[in-house]
């Protein structure tokens, strides 16, 4: 069974309130930006499609490579540095 897990992402007003945090940590992703709603929607569409019929028991991170670079699904290791 596939599902979508809540994660931190940007919301209206968030970028203005935390521009420094946003810019610093967006630069730590492979793509130098945070994910968009379209990025997440594309991943959800894939998981809902027949192309993902054999995907099971896995977590698909839509995090711009953060997990691969940091080694942490929470990013806490990277933020603590």
RAURFEN-V925571 format. One record per pair of residues at least 12 apart in sequence whose ideal C-beta (glycine too) atoms are under 10 Angstrom apart, sorted by the first residue. I is the first residue (numbers start at 0). J is the second residue. If there is no record, write none. Layout:
I_J ; I_J
This chain:
0_55 ; 0_56 ; 1_43 ; 1_45 ; 1_46 ; 1_47 ; 1_51 ; 1_54 ; 1_55 ; 1_57 ; 1_59 ; 2_43 ; 2_46 ; 3_39 ; 3_42 ; 3_43 ; 3_46 ; 3_47 ; 3_59 ; 3_61 ; 4_58 ; 4_59 ; 4_60 ; 4_72 ; 6_34 ; 6_39 ; 6_60 ; 6_61 ; 6_62 ; 6_72 ; 6_73 ; 6_74 ; 7_24 ; 7_33 ; 7_34 ; 7_62 ; 7_73 ; 7_74 ; 8_33 ; 8_34 ; 8_35 ; 8_36 ; 8_38 ; 8_39 ; 8_61 ; 8_62 ; 9_21 ; 9_25 ; 9_32 ; 9_33 ; 9_34 ; 9_35 ; 9_36 ; 13_33 ; 14_33 ; 20_78 ; 21_33 ; 23_78 ; 24_65 ; 24_74 ; 24_77 ; 24_78 ; 25_63 ; 25_65 ; 27_63 ; 27_64 ; 27_65 ; 27_68 ; 27_69 ; 27_74 ; 27_77 ; 27_78 ; 27_80 ; 28_62 ; 28_63 ; 28_64 ; 28_65 ; 28_66 ; 28_67 ; 28_68 ; 28_69 ; 28_74 ; 29_62 ; 29_63 ; 29_64 ; 29_65 ; 29_67 ; 29_68 ; 30_62 ; 30_63 ; 30_64 ; 30_65 ; 31_63 ; 32_63 ; 33_62 ; 33_63 ; 33_65 ; 34_60 ; 34_61 ; 34_62 ; 34_63 ; 34_65 ; 35_61 ; 38_61 ; 38_62 ; 38_63 ; 39_61 ; 40_61 ; 41_61 ; 42_59 ; 42_60 ; 42_61 ; 43_59 ; 43_61 ; 45_59 ; 46_59 ; 58_72 ; 60_72 ; 62_74 ; 65_77
